[in-house]
Amino acid sequence: MNHTTNQAVLQSLGWNEHFANLFVPYAEQGYSVGRITLEHKRIYRLLSEHGELLGEVTGKLRYEATGREDYPAVGDWVVITARPEERKASIHAVLPRKSKFSRKVAGDSIEEQIVAANVDTVFLVNALNNDFNIRRMERYLILAWESGANPVIVLSKADLCDNLEQRIAEVESVAIGVPVHVVSAERGEGLEQLAPYLGRGQTVALMGSSGVGKSTLINKLSKEERQRVSGVREGDDRGRHTTTHRELFQLPDGALMIDTPGMRELQLWEADEGFRGAFDDIEQLAAACRFNDCQHGREPGCAVLAAIEDGSLEKARFDSYLKLQRELAHLARKENARLAAAEKDKWKKINMQMRSKKPKR
């Protein structure tokens, strides 16, 4: 395969000048590059100029990794030594990410879980049925703004909604400046609105809780039955969870899509910028308060309280703002403690290495 063909293959996977510049030092050493499409217990499926390969991280990369975020994630570009005859590859490094959608891992552990990497657009899929939840949408918006990708709200299952205009208004009140598109994948309605985000080489990630219709949407966009779809559960109007893993694949028109399992528990990760982006309306009100340290309690001249009183700001949204702010502050305290412990372990490891190399008398 010649150089021009190689570049065409990589560009079809989302390769561009940004990543090419990052790869220069590795290219000079004779390495190849691939993009992670699937992860399964530290075994990675990736696409490259050599086709599809199964990759494993090298011992050096594993040794130098300080946490989960240092390992490849779906959507990552990785530096590899390819063994095409075996359909395998060794993964030496992860190229710096252009964007990443992260959450805290489920449970008590304070670790980052990268759900999708190097994404251009995040489709935040929300169903217009009994599972519609504005507060959950705020959580997704925080992490989407923090990711570095462009958030887009996709309101699915429009055929099950009797109060469409009201729902759209509710969404627009919290998704300020974010495009909102209403679709019914079941009926094939509204899908043409998504076409501008699905250009050749563009990467789109689908995020949303279980049963919001991501799999049906993917099948319609793929023009094939790529994902298994289960029916709606009786009693709560929710679809059954069908996607069990994160996976990147190509659509017929050349875009790349990352499907993700539904996330009932979406715990926030470091998201200062994302928080400000998701609650820009309240942040602007707070900047207009008489006192710089206003706590928006009973202080005179509080613009936030005035907005709640005149109805321009819903109290439920402000309560959500305070709750998520406290959650992020609590996470930051625990993360600082974890980083301090990791730094201590790092220097302990370095000291042990130095002592082992010290000549014996």
VOBA-1610 file (N, C-alpha, C; in pm, whole numbers, padded with zeros to 5 digits, always signed):
BEGIN
Met+00085-00119+00000Met+00000+00000+00000Met+00089+00124+00000Asn+00070+00214-00099Asn+00156+00331-00109Asn+00115+00440-00011His+00197+00546-00004His+00176+00651+00095His+00042+00721+00075Thr+00005+00750-00051Thr-00121+00819-00079Thr-00240+00736-00033Thr-00234+00606-00061Thr-00341+00516-00018Thr-00348+00510+00134Asn-00229+00502+00198Asn-00224+00499+00345Asn-00294+00621+00404Gln-00262+00740+00350Gln-00320+00863+00401Gln-00471+00864+00380Ala-00517+00813+00266Ala-00661+00810+00238Ala-00733+00721+00338Val-00672+00607+00371Val-00732+00516+00470Val-00741+00583+00606Leu-00632+00647+00648Leu-00630+00713+00779Leu-00728+00830+00784Gln-00733+00908+00676Gln-00825+01022+00673Gln-00970+00978+00682Ser-01000+00861+00627Ser-01137+00809+00636Ser-01172+00771+00780Leu-01068+00755+00863Leu-01088+00721+01004Leu-01084+00845+01094Gly-01071+00964+01033Gly-01069+01086+01111Gly-00932+01149+01128Trp-00831+01091+01062Trp-00694+01143+01070Trp-00687+01280+01003Asn-00614+01372+01065Asn-00600+01506+01006Asn-00463+01564+01040Glu-00440+01688+01001Glu-00310+01751+01020Glu-00274+01763+01169His-00375+01785+01252His-00351+01797+01397His-00283+01671+01450Phe-00339+01555+01418Phe-00282+01429+01467Phe-00151+01396+01394Ala-00143+01430+01266Ala-00022+01402+01189Ala+00098+01474+01251Asn+00080+01598+01297Asn+00190+01672+01360Asn+00232+01607+01491Leu+00135+01556+01568Leu+00167+01489+01694Leu+00243+01358+01669Phe+00219+01298+01554Phe+00276+01166+01524Phe+00417+01174+01465Val+00461+01291+01422Val+00590+01306+01352Val+00706+01237+01425Pro+00727+01261+01556Pro+00842+01197+01623Pro+00836+01045+01619Tyr+00717+00988+01621Tyr+00702+00842+01617Tyr+00722+00790+01475Ala+00674+00866+01376Ala+00692+00825+01237Ala+00839+00814+01202Glu+00919+00905+01256Glu+01064+00905+01230Glu+01131+00781+01287Gln+01064+00718+01385Gln+01119+00595+01444Gln+01062+00468+01380Gly+00978+00488+01277Gly+00927+00373+01202Gly+00799+00313+01254Tyr+00731+00381+01347Tyr+00605+00329+01400Tyr+00489+00357+01305Ser+00380+00284+01324Ser+00255+00307+01251Ser+00153+00366+01350Val+00034+00394+01297Val-00070+00452+01381Val-00202+00380+01354Gly-00286+00372+01455Gly-00417+00309+01440Gly-00518+00378+01530Arg-00647+00352+01506Arg-00752+00412+01588Arg-00831+00303+01660Ile-00848+00321+01790Ile-00916+00221+01872Ile-01066+00222+01840Thr-01119+00104+01809Thr-01262+00092+01781Thr-01337+00015+01889Leu-01264-00065+01968Leu-01329-00146+02071Leu-01227-00185+02177Glu-01269-00182+02302Glu-01183-00226+02412Glu-01250-00340+02486His-01173-00443+02517His-01228-00554+02595His-01119-00612+02685Lys-01123-00574+02813Lys-01028-00626+02912Lys-00884-00613+02866Arg-00846-00488+02831Arg-00709-00455+02791Arg-00667-00515+02657Ile-00761-00573+02584Ile-00738-00613+02446Ile-00814-00514+02360Tyr-00749-00460+02258Tyr-00809-00353+02179Tyr-00821-00393+02033Arg-00936-00361+01976Arg-00951-00376+01833Arg-00925-00239+01773Leu-00845-00235+01667Leu-00812-00105+01606Leu-00809-00117+01454Leu-00832-00002+01391Leu-00825+00008+01245Leu-00700+00086+01208Ser-00634+00044+01102Ser-00509+00107+01061Ser-00493+00092+00910Glu-00381+00138+00859Glu-00351+00120+00717Glu-00335-00027+00683His-00315-00111+00785His-00301-00255+00765His-00434-00328+00782Gly-00542-00254+00796Gly-00672-00314+00819Gly-00701-00325+00968Glu-00787-00419+01002Glu-00824-00437+01143Glu-00723-00526+01215Leu-00677-00481+01331Leu-00579-00554+01411Leu-00625-00564+01555Leu-00574-00664+01625Leu-00595-00675+01770Leu-00469-00625+01839Gly-00484-00529+01929Gly-00367-00470+01993Gly-00362-00493+02142Glu-00240-00497+02194Glu-00216-00502+02338Glu-00113-00396+02373Val-00129-00332+02490Val-00032-00230+02530Val+00099-00298+02569Thr+00208-00227+02545Thr+00340-00280+02580Thr+00360-00274+02732Gly+00457-00351+02779Gly+00489-00348+02922Gly+00534-00211+02967Lys+00605-00140+02881Lys+00654-00005+02914Lys+00536+00091+02936Leu+00437+00086+02846Leu+00321+00174+02860Leu+00243+00138+02986Arg+00229+00010+03012Arg+00157-00033+03132Arg+00230+00012+03258Tyr+00362+00004+03256Tyr+00442+00042+03373Tyr+00434+00192+03400Glu+00433+00271+03292Glu+00434+00417+03308Glu+00295+00475+03333Ala+00191+00397+03311Ala+00054+00446+03332Ala+00029+00469+03481Thr-00028+00584+03513Thr-00060+00614+03653Thr-00208+00596+03684Gly-00289+00575+03581Gly-00432+00556+03601Gly-00500+00512+03474Arg-00629+00490+03481Arg-00704+00442+03366Arg-00695+00538+03248Glu-00684+00667+03277Glu-00682+00767+03170Glu-00558+00757+03082Asp-00455+00685+03129Asp-00333+00671+03050Asp-00340+00554+02952Tyr-00446+00474+02962Tyr-00465+00362+02870Tyr-00552+00406+02752Pro-00546+00334+02641Pro-00629+00370+02526Pro-00777+00362+02558Ala-00854+00447+02494Ala-01000+00445+02502Ala-01055+00444+02361Val-01181+00409+02347Val-01243+00405+02213Val-01238+00546+02152Gly-01186+00553+02029Gly-01169+00680+01960Gly-01026+00731+01962Asp-00942+00675+02048Asp-00802+00718+02057Asp-00723+00680+01933Trp-00626+00767+01901Trp-00522+00734+01803Trp-00402+00683+01882Val-00350+00565+01842Val-00242+00503+01917Val-00123+00473+01826Val-00005+00479+01886Val+00120+00449+01817Val+00144+00299+01826Ile+00164+00234+01713Ile+00171+00088+01714Ile+00289+00034+01634Thr+00328-00088+01668Thr+00409-00172+01581Thr+00316-00279+01529Ala+00288-00275+01400Ala+00191-00368+01341Ala+00257-00498+01300Arg+00184-00607+01320Arg+00225-00740+01271Arg+00109-00792+01183Pro+00102-00738+01060Pro-00014-00766+00973Pro-00036-00915+00948Glu+00075-00990+00940Glu+00060-01133+00910Glu-00011-01207+01025Glu-00001-01152+01147Glu-00069-01212+01262Glu-00201-01142+01293Arg-00229-01030+01222Arg-00344-00944+01250Arg-00338-00889+01392Lys-00216-00858+01438Lys-00197-00808+01574Lys-00109-00684+01574Ala-00105-00615+01688Ala-00022-00495+01701Ala+00015-00474+01847Ser+00131-00413+01868Ser+00172-00369+02002Ser+00147-00219+02011Ile+00083-00176+02119Ile+00049-00035+02138Ile+00153+00028+02230His+00227+00127+02176His+00336+00189+02251His+00296+00318+02322Ala+00201+00393+02263Ala+00164+00523+02321Ala+00027+00564+02270Val-00034+00654+02345Val-00162+00715+02305Val-00133+00860+02266Leu-00169+00899+02143Leu-00149+01038+02103Leu-00237+01130+02188Pro-00189+01251+02220Pro-00270+01345+02299Pro-00410+01363+02238Arg-00510+01360+02325Arg-00649+01364+02280Arg-00693+01507+02245Lys-00766+01520+02136Lys-00823+01649+02098Lys-00946+01681+02183Ser-01019+01576+02221Ser-01134+01591+02308Ser-01157+01457+02377Lys-01230+01461+02489Lys-01263+01337+02558Lys-01387+01359+02644Phe-01479+01265+02638Phe-01599+01269+02720Phe-01573+01175+02837Ser-01561+01232+02957Ser-01524+01153+03075Ser-01630+01159+03183Arg-01635+01056+03263Arg-01716+01056+03384Arg-01636+00988+03494Lys-01681+01002+03618Lys-01618+00928+03726Lys-01666+00784+03716Val-01577+00689+03742Val-01618+00549+03739Val-01727+00526+03843Ala-01813+00430+03816Ala-01920+00399+03910Ala-01861+00347+04041Gly-01931+00372+04151Gly-01884+00325+04280Gly-01804+00431+04354Asp-01726+00385+04454Asp-01654+00477+04542Asp-01516+00517+04491Ser-01464+00444+04393Ser-01330+00473+04342Ser-01325+00610+04275Ile-01219+00688+04303Ile-01202+00820+04243Ile-01111+00806+04121Glu-01170+00766+04011Glu-01095+00749+03887Glu-01176+00800+03770Glu-01105+00846+03669Glu-01168+00894+03547Glu-01193+00778+03451Gln-01312+00774+03394Gln-01341+00678+03288Gln-01367+00756+03160Ile-01282+00735+03061Ile-01299+00804+02933Ile-01397+00722+02849Val-01512+00781+02824Val-01618+00712+02751Val-01591+00714+02601Ala-01541+00826+02551Ala-01510+00839+02408Ala-01405+00948+02390Ala-01313+00925+02295Ala-01203+01020+02273Ala-01203+01071+02129Asn-01149+01191+02112Asn-01132+01253+01980Asn-01264+01261+01903Val-01362+01316+01973Val-01497+01331+01919Val-01517+01475+01873Asp-01579+01493+01757Asp-01610+01627+01706Asp-01744+01677+01761Thr-01844+01589+01764Thr-01978+01626+01808Thr-02033+01518+01901Val-02100+01561+02007Val-02166+01467+02098Val-02316+01481+02081Phe-02380+01373+02036Phe-02526+01370+02031Phe-02576+01328+02169Leu-02640+01418+02241Leu-02700+01385+02371Leu-02844+01345+02344Val-02868+01215+02348Val-02998+01162+02308Val-03090+01150+02429Asn-03207+01212+02419Asn-03306+01209+02526Asn-03441+01170+02466Ala-03509+01077+02531Ala-03637+01030+02478Ala-03752+01120+02523Leu-03843+01144+02431Leu-03961+01228+02458Leu-04077+01141+02506Asn-04048+01060+02608Asn-04153+00976+02666Asn-04150+00993+02817Asn-04193+00894+02891Asn-04196+00905+03037Asn-04057+00912+03101Asp-03954+00883+03022Asp-03816+00886+03074Asp-03752+01024+03058Phe-03825+01120+03005Phe-03773+01256+02985Phe-03733+01316+03119Asn-03609+01368+03127Asn-03557+01416+03255Asn-03461+01533+03231Ile-03506+01653+03265Ile-03425+01774+03244Ile-03301+01775+03333Arg-03313+01731+03457Arg-03199+01734+03550Arg-03087+01641+03501Arg-03125+01525+03446Arg-03023+01435+03391Arg-02956+01499+03270Met-03036+01572+03191Met-02982+01640+03074Met-02875+01741+03114Glu-02895+01810+03226Glu-02796+01907+03274Glu-02663+01838+03303Arg-02668+01719+03360Arg-02545+01643+03388Arg-02470+01613+03258Tyr-02544+01564+03159Tyr-02481+01533+03030Tyr-02422+01658+02966Leu-02492+01769+02978Leu-02442+01893+02918Leu-02312+01939+02983Ile-02302+01924+03115Ile-02178+01962+03185Ile-02060+01885+03128Leu-02074+01753+03117Leu-01964+01670+03069Leu-01939+01690+02920Ala-02045+01720+02844Ala-02026+01746+02701Ala-01949+01875+02679Trp-01985+01983+02751Trp-01911+02109+02738Trp-01766+02091+02781Glu-01743+02010+02884Glu-01608+01988+02934Glu-01524+01906+02837Ser-01589+01824+02755Ser-01518+01729+02669Ser-01435+01797+02561Gly-01475+01917+02519Gly-01407+01982+02408Gly-01476+01956+02275Ala-01578+01870+02276Ala-01658+01846+02156Ala-01780+01937+02158Asn-01850+01944+02046Asn-01969+02028+02036Asn-02093+01949+02073Pro-02167+01992+02177Pro-02289+01919+02214Pro-02406+01951+02122Val-02486+01849+02095Val-02609+01863+02017Val-02715+01778+02087Ile-02831+01837+02114Ile-02940+01764+02178Ile-03025+01696+02070Val-03044+01565+02084Val-03131+01489+01994Val-03247+01436+02077Leu-03365+01489+02053Leu-03485+01444+02124Leu-03550+01333+02041Ser-03539+01212+02092Ser-03585+01095+02017Ser-03727+01054+02059Lys-03781+00960+01984Lys-03914+00904+02012Lys-04022+01013+02011Ala-04012+01103+01914Ala-04110+01212+01903Ala-04250+01157+01881Asp-04260+01036+01825Asp-04392+00975+01800Asp-04464+00938+01929Leu-04391+00938+02044Leu-04452+00904+02172Leu-04484+01027+02257Cys-04468+01146+02198Cys-04483+01270+02275Cys-04610+01346+02234Asp-04692+01382+02334Asp-04815+01456+02309Asp-04801+01606+02334Asn-04691+01646+02399Asn-04670+01787+02432Asn-04533+01834+02383Leu-04510+01821+02254Leu-04379+01843+02194Leu-04327+01985+02218Glu-04409+02084+02193Glu-04364+02223+02206Glu-04319+02254+02349Gln-04392+02203+02447Gln-04356+02225+02588Gln-04221+02162+02619Arg-04200+02038+02570Arg-04074+01968+02595Arg-03956+02043+02532Ile-03974+02090+02411Ile-03867+02163+02343Ile-03832+02289+02421Ala-03934+02359+02470Ala-03911+02480+02549Ala-03834+02449+02676Glu-03866+02337+02742Glu-03796+02297+02863Glu-03648+02270+02834Val-03624+02202+02723Val-03485+02170+02686Val-03408+02297+02654Glu-03467+02385+02576Glu-03398+02508+02537Glu-03369+02598+02657Ser-03446+02584+02764Ser-03423+02665+02884Ser-03297+02623+02959Val-03252+02499+02939Val-03129+02453+03007Val-03014+02432+02909Ala-03045+02412+02782Ala-02941+02388+02680Ala-02921+02515+02599Ile-02875+02619+02667Ile-02865+02751+02606Ile-02756+02752+02498Gly-02794+02786+02376Gly-02699+02792+02266Gly-02665+02658+02204Val-02733+02552+02250Val-02706+02418+02197Val-02813+02383+02093Pro-02774+02334+01975Pro-02873+02293+01875Pro-02963+02182+01930Val-03092+02190+01902Val-03188+02089+01946Val-03261+02035+01824His-03260+01903+01808His-03325+01839+01693His-03422+01732+01743Val-03540+01730+01686Val-03644+01635+01723Val-03653+01528+01614Val-03644+01401+01655Val-03647+01292+01557Val-03738+01179+01606Ser-03781+01101+01512Ser-03844+00972+01539Ser-03775+00871+01450Ala-03676+00802+01507Ala-03601+00704+01428Ala-03692+00591+01381Glu-03790+00557+01464Glu-03883+00450+01430Glu-03957+00481+01300Arg-03993+00609+01283Arg-04065+00650+01162Arg-03974+00712+01057Gly-03847+00728+01090Gly-03753+00788+00996Gly-03773+00937+00979Glu-03828+01004+01080Glu-03859+01146+01071Glu-03752+01231+01140Gly-03710+01339+01075Gly-03617+01434+01135Gly-03471+01397+01121Leu-03440+01281+01066Leu-03301+01235+01060Leu-03216+01321+00967Glu-03280+01385+00868Glu-03205+01471+00776Glu-03142+01590+00848Gln-03196+01626+00965Gln-03139+01738+01041Gln-02999+01704+01095Leu-02968+01575+01106Leu-02840+01533+01163Leu-02729+01525+01059Ala-02765+01531+00932Ala-02668+01515+00824Ala-02550+01612+00832Pro-02569+01740+00866Pro-02454+01832+00870Pro-02344+01792+00968Tyr-02377+01711+01066Tyr-02275+01669+01165Tyr-02204+01541+01122Leu-02252+01480+01013Leu-02205+01347+00976Leu-02124+01349+00847Gly-02035+01447+00835Gly-01948+01454+00718Gly-01840+01347+00722Arg-01780+01320+00608Arg-01675+01218+00598Arg-01559+01251+00693Gly-01520+01154+00773Gly-01408+01171+00866Gly-01446+01239+00997Gln-01571+01285+01010Gln-01617+01347+01134Gln-01657+01238+01233Thr-01626+01259+01361Thr-01658+01159+01464Thr-01768+01212+01555Val-01874+01134+01566Val-01988+01169+01651Val-02007+01060+01754Ala-02024+01099+01880Ala-02052+01004+01987Ala-02196+01017+02031Leu-02262+00904+02054Leu-02399+00903+02104Leu-02396+00877+02254Met-02455+00969+02331Met-02464+00954+02476Met-02610+00963+02519Gly-02644+00890+02620Gly-02779+00894+02673Gly-02804+00776+02764Ser-02907+00786+02842Ser-02936+00677+02935Ser-02994+00557+02861Ser-03011+00448+02931Ser-03061+00325+02869Ser-03200+00346+02810Gly-03219+00293+02692Gly-03352+00290+02635Gly-03402+00418+02571Val-03312+00514+02542Val-03359+00639+02481Val-03368+00631+02329Gly-03328+00517+02273Gly-03341+00498+02129Gly-03212+00514+02051Lys-03097+00503+02118Lys-02969+00518+02047Lys-02950+00408+01943Ser-02983+00283+01979Ser-02961+00172+01887Ser-03049+00184+01763Thr-03174+00224+01780Thr-03263+00243+01665Thr-03210+00354+01576Leu-03162+00462+01638Leu-03106+00574+01562Leu-02984+00530+01481Ile-02897+00452+01543Ile-02778+00402+01474Ile-02817+00314+01355Asn-02913+00227+01374Asn-02955+00138+01266Asn-03009+00217+01147Lys-03083+00324+01176Lys-03137+00408+01067Lys-03024+00481+00994Leu-02929+00535+01071Leu-02818+00609+01009Leu-02723+00515+00936Ser-02712+00391+00985Ser-02623+00292+00923Ser-02687+00225+00802Lys-02820+00239+00794Lys-02895+00174+00686Lys-02881+00022+00691Glu-02862-00027+00813Glu-02856-00172+00834Glu-02883-00200+00982Glu-02914-00326+01013Glu-02942-00365+01152Glu-02809-00391+01223Arg-02742-00282+01259Arg-02610-00294+01322Arg-02622-00325+01472Gln-02721-00267+01538Gln-02739-00286+01681Gln-02874-00352+01707Arg-02872-00448+01801Arg-02996-00516+01839Arg-03084-00418+01916Val-03212-00419+01885Val-03307-00328+01950Val-03410-00409+02026Ser-03434-00372+02153Ser-03539-00436+02233Ser-03657-00342+02244Gly-03771-00396+02269Gly-03891-00315+02278Gly-03898-00236+02408Val-04002-00155+02416Val-04024-00073+02535Val-04083-00160+02645Arg-04033-00141+02769Arg-04086-00216+02882Arg-04226-00167+02916Glu-04311-00259+02953Glu-04445-00219+02994Glu-04437-00151+03130Gly-04520-00050+03149Gly-04530+00012+03281Gly-04454+00141+03295Asp-04331+00153+03236Asp-04255+00276+03255Asp-04215+00342+03124Asp-04254+00281+03010Asp-04231+00345+02879Asp-04084+00354+02844Arg-03998+00277+02910Arg-03854+00282+02882Arg-03813+00166+02794Gly-03722+00195+02702Gly-03667+00088+02620Gly-03574+00003+02702Arg-03560-00123+02663Arg-03466-00210+02733Arg-03325-00179+02688His-03230-00192+02779His-03089-00164+02748His-03034-00272+02656Thr-02976-00234+02542Thr-02925-00333+02447Thr-02776-00321+02422Thr-02720-00199+02417Thr-02577-00181+02392Thr-02499-00215+02519Thr-02398-00299+02506Thr-02324-00345+02624Thr-02179-00298+02626His-02133-00232+02519His-01993-00189+02516His-01981-00066+02425Arg-01871+00006+02443Arg-01843+00122+02357Arg-01776+00073+02229Glu-01819+00130+02116Glu-01764+00084+01987Glu-01768+00197+01886Leu-01661+00209+01807Leu-01654+00305+01698Leu-01671+00230+01566Phe-01752+00284+01478Phe-01768+00223+01346Phe-01798+00331+01244Gln-01786+00296+01116Gln-01807+00391+01007Gln-01949+00381+00952Leu-02007+00496+00923Leu-02138+00502+00859Leu-02119+00502+00707Pro-02221+00466+00632Pro-02208+00457+00486Pro-02160+00586+00420Asp-02196+00701+00475Asp-02158+00828+00413Asp-02020+00877+00457Gly-01949+00797+00539Gly-01811+00830+00573Gly-01788+00887+00712Ala-01894+00918+00786Ala-01876+00965+00924Ala-01842+00847+01014Leu-01786+00877+01130Leu-01754+00774+01229Leu-01844+00797+01350Met-01896+00690+01404Met-01988+00702+01517Met-01941+00613+01631Ile-01949+00667+01753Ile-01917+00591+01872Ile-02046+00569+01949Asp-02086+00442+01961Asp-02204+00408+02041Asp-02158+00374+02182Thr-02238+00410+02280Thr-02201+00385+02419Thr-02317+00319+02492Pro-02289+00237+02593Pro-02398+00180+02673Pro-02473+00290+02746Gly-02599+00268+02772Gly-02676+00365+02850Gly-02617+00382+02989Met-02618+00504+03037Met-02557+00535+03167Met-02662+00587+03263Arg-02716+00500+03345Arg-02812+00542+03446Arg-02741+00624+03554Glu-02617+00581+03586Glu-02541+00652+03689Glu-02433+00735+03618Leu-02460+00862+03599Leu-02364+00951+03533Leu-02301+01042+03637Gln-02189+00993+03695Gln-02121+01072+03795Gln-02025+01170+03728Leu-02026+01292+03778Leu-01944+01397+03719Leu-01796+01371+03742Trp-01714+01420+03650Trp-01569+01422+03665Trp-01528+01568+03663Glu-01397+01597+03673Glu-01349+01735+03673Glu-01415+01813+03559Ala-01488+01918+03593Ala-01570+01983+03489Ala-01596+02130+03520Asp-01492+02204+03555Asp-01512+02345+03587Asp-01565+02423+03467Glu-01500+02407+03352Glu-01545+02478+03232Glu-01680+02426+03185Gly-01699+02295+03193Gly-01826+02237+03153Gly-01941+02285+03240Phe-01914+02300+03368Phe-02016+02349+03461Phe-02056+02492+03425Arg-01955+02575+03397Arg-01986+02714+03360Arg-02061+02720+03227Gly-02025+02631+03134Gly-02095+02630+03005Gly-02240+02586+03019Ala-02264+02484+03104Ala-02400+02432+03120Ala-02490+02527+03198Phe-02429+02607+03286Phe-02508+02699+03369Phe-02466+02844+03344Asp-02442+02876+03218Asp-02397+03010+03183Asp-02499+03117+03223Asp-02628+03083+03216Asp-02731+03180+03253Asp-02720+03220+03400Ile-02697+03122+03487Ile-02685+03151+03631Ile-02553+03219+03660Glu-02447+03178+03590Glu-02317+03242+03611Glu-02322+03391+03574Gln-02395+03422+03468Gln-02408+03563+03429Gln-02490+03642+03531Leu-02594+03580+03585Leu-02672+03645+03689Leu-02587+03670+03813Ala-02507+03569+03852Ala-02423+03580+03971Ala-02322+03694+03956Ala-02275+03715+03832Ala-02179+03824+03809Ala-02242+03961+03828Ala-02376+03965+03823Ala-02445+04093+03840Ala-02488+04120+03984Cys-02457+04028+04075Cys-02492+04048+04216Cys-02414+04166+04274Arg-02471+04232+04374Arg-02407+04350+04434Arg-02273+04313+04496Phe-02267+04196+04562Phe-02145+04155+04630Phe-02076+04042+04552Asn-01944+04052+04539Asn-01868+03951+04464Asn-01876+03813+04529Asp-01888+03810+04664Asp-01893+03682+04734Asp-02035+03642+04770Cys-02132+03690+04695Cys-02273+03661+04721Cys-02298+03511+04719Gln-02364+03459+04821Gln-02397+03316+04830Gln-02538+03288+04779His-02607+03393+04732His-02742+03380+04677His-02838+03322+04780Gly-02820+03368+04904Gly-02908+03326+05012Gly-03006+03436+05046Arg-02958+03527+05134Arg-03045+03639+05172Arg-02976+03774+05151Glu-02867+03773+05079Glu-02793+03897+05059Glu-02873+03998+04978Pro-02866+04126+05015Pro-02933+04230+04936Pro-02864+04246+04801Gly-02941+04281+04701Gly-02884+04303+04568Gly-02844+04175+04497Cys-02903+04062+04535Cys-02871+03934+04469Cys-02951+03920+04340Ala-02881+03919+04228Ala-02947+03910+04097Ala-03009+03772+04074Val-02950+03669+04135Val-03003+03533+04119Val-03139+03521+04187Leu-03148+03568+04312Leu-03274+03561+04384Leu-03381+03647+04316Ala-03338+03761+04261Ala-03433+03848+04191Ala-03490+03777+04068Ala-03404+03701+03997Ala-03448+03628+03879Ala-03546+03516+03915Ile-03522+03452+04030Ile-03614+03348+04077Ile-03749+03411+04113Glu-03744+03524+04178Glu-03868+03591+04220Glu-03951+03640+04101Asp-03884+03688+03995Asp-03963+03739+03881Asp-03994+03629+03779Gly-03948+03506+03807Gly-03984+03393+03722Gly-03894+03370+03603Ser-03791+03452+03585Ser-03702+03434+03470Ser-03602+03320+03492Leu-03589+03276+03618Leu-03504+03160+03651Leu-03585+03065+03738Glu-03596+02940+03694Glu-03669+02842+03773Glu-03590+02803+03896Lys-03658+02794+04009Lys-03590+02757+04133Lys-03532+02616+04122Ala-03601+02527+04051Ala-03552+02389+04035Ala-03417+02388+03963Arg-03400+02478+03866Arg-03270+02484+03796Arg-03163+02538+03890Phe-03195+02638+03970Phe-03098+02692+04064Phe-03062+02587+04170Asp-03159+02511+04217Asp-03132+02404+04314Asp-03040+02299+04252Ser-03061+02268+04124Ser-02975+02173+04054Ser-02833+02228+04042Tyr-02823+02357+04013Tyr-02693+02426+04005Tyr-02616+02411+04136Leu-02682+02434+04248Leu-02617+02423+04380Leu-02577+02279+04409Lys-02666+02185+04377Lys-02639+02043+04404Lys-02517+01995+04326Leu-02514+02028+04196Leu-02403+01983+04113Leu-02273+02055+04149Gln-02283+02179+04193Gln-02166+02254+04239Gln-02105+02187+04361Arg-02191+02145+04455Arg-02142+02075+04575Arg-02079+01940+04538Glu-02140+01872+04442Glu-02088+01742+04399Glu-01949+01756+04339Leu-01929+01859+04256Leu-01799+01882+04196Leu-01694+01922+04300Ala-01735+02002+04399Ala-01642+02044+04505Ala-01599+01923+04588His-01693+01835+04619His-01662+01713+04695His-01566+01624+04616Leu-01593+01610+04485Leu-01506+01529+04400Leu-01366+01588+04394Ala-01356+01720+04385Ala-01225+01787+04377Ala-01142+01760+04502Arg-01206+01763+04618Arg-01133+01736+04744Arg-01079+01593+04745Lys-01161+01498+04703Lys-01118+01357+04702Lys-01011+01333+04595Glu-01025+01402+04481Glu-00928+01386+04372Glu-00792+01443+04413Asn-00791+01555+04484Asn-00665+01613+04531Asn-00592+01517+04624Ala-00667+01450+04709Ala-00606+01352+04800Ala-00550+01234+04722Arg-00623+01191+04617Arg-00575+01078+04536Arg-00448+01115+04462Leu-00444+01237+04405Leu-00326+01281+04331Leu-00204+01292+04422Ala-00225+01338+04544Ala-00114+01348+04639Ala-00058+01209+04669Ala-00147+01111+04687Ala-00103+00975+04713Ala-00031+00916+04592Ala-00081+00946+04471Ala-00018+00896+04348Ala+00121+00956+04329Glu+00136+01084+04362Glu+00266+01150+04351Glu+00366+01088+04448Lys+00318+01057+04567Lys+00403+00992+04668Lys+00450+00855+04619Asp+00357+00778+04561Asp+00392+00646+04508Asp+00491+00656+04393Lys+00474+00760+04309Lys+00562+00780+04195Lys+00706+00801+04242Trp+00725+00889+04340Trp+00861+00916+04388Trp+00919+00798+04464Lys+00833+00723+04528Lys+00879+00602+04596Lys+00933+00503+04493Lys+00864+00492+04379Lys+00907+00401+04273Lys+01040+00449+04214Ile+01053+00581+04193Ile+01177+00637+04138Ile+01294+00612+04232Asn+01272+00633+04361Asn+01378+00612+04460Asn+01421+00466+04465Met+01325+00376+04451Met+01358+00233+04450Met+01443+00198+04329Gln+01409+00260+04213Gln+01488+00236+04092Gln+01631+00288+04109Met+01643+00405+04168Met+01776+00466+04187Met+01861+00381+04281Arg+01799+00329+04386Arg+01874+00245+04482Arg+01917+00116+04417Ser+01832+00062+04328Ser+01865-00067+04264Ser+01980-00052+04167Lys+01999+00071+04110Lys+02108+00097+04016Lys+02236+00142+04083Lys+02227+00175+04212Lys+02344+00225+04284Lys+02444+00111+04304Pro+02572+00131+04264Pro+02670+00022+04276Pro+02693-00017+04422Lys+02703-00146+04443Lys+02727-00197+04579Lys+02874-00185+04615Arg+02900-00152+04743Arg+03038-00139+04789Arg+03092-00274+04834
//
